Amino acid sequence: MTKSPTPIASMVNMVIKASLVFLLLGLMTLVGFYTPVFSTVGLWVLNHLPIPQVAQHPNPVLTSSPTFKETVDNKQPGAPLSLSFFNHEPTAYVVLGGGLTEADTYQDKQNPAKSSKTENARQIKSSISASYQPKQKTDKPAQKSPTSSLHKPDIVLNEYTLKRMQTVMQYQRKNPLPIILTGVDAPWMQDWLYNYNIDNVITENASMNTCENARFTAKRLHLQDVYLVTDAYHMTRARRQFALNGIHALPLPAPLPMEKGWLEPRNNAQHSRRTLYELAAYARDVFIPQDNCREASEVSFETLLRSRKPEDMKTF
């Protein structure tokens, strides 16, 4: 006659089995963190998180027209720009800045590979620029960028922002809508576009995080439907913030600078960390909204138009 296990033995067995399960899950997560699995699953979760519905009712919205730039140039500060057109199709591209960086000329001299990379950034070259005509050489003095005198030449767009600019440039080539740049890095982004004769641009220069991107863009312009350009992991949280401010955003995800792959553990880890950050940031925005997001009423319209200092870097 066999003895039945004692309650203590049963409990020990349960603890051992549970520990093995958690250990296995931990190992799978650790392995997945350095493969494309973790970020792929995390991105699927991010894409299925809820975004508030934006009421679809006719509002004056920004649309592309021959007089667009003239309207922007003649608009007096103090009131958001709006045009009297009614449309539920996206009427502009909104690009969220991804940050700035300093061009390290000394390190460039020591590292030819890095020097070549920085020089490409300085010259603002990309594979998709071929479809744009270069500026014609004339005897007249070169026209200065509207913001070129406002910042130092050794501050350049970082790789995250460059990817977003290349993405909007690619779509703007097919569908030439106005481009709205939001963030303290907007003047540098505008210079980037100006180098390709793209001046159908409006900037919002005061926002320091995603929440302010949405609030200040809504204050700067009367918008209802836009294309939103940022990286895929950031997209859901950004769309949620814009929806809370009455703007329905269709996603145009930009790639991250580093490509993930089964033989790229370091790149995979960066994608995984980006996934974890955005999952945590989304939860924070829902349950404990960040206290460093200024209300639109706290920032004057003139501040939204004014370029920021080079040391004021963009944060997510």
PyMOL commands that set and color helices and strands:
alter all, ss='L'
color gray80, all
select helices_A, chain A and resi 7-33+36-47+68-74+105-110+112-123+127-131+148-150+159-174+186-194+210-220+232-244+265-287+296-298+301-305
alter helices_A, ss='H'
color red, helices_A
select strands_A, chain A and resi 93-96+100-102+155-157+179-182+201-204+225-231+248-254
alter strands_A, ss='S'
color yellow, strands_A
deselect
rebuild
show_as cartoon
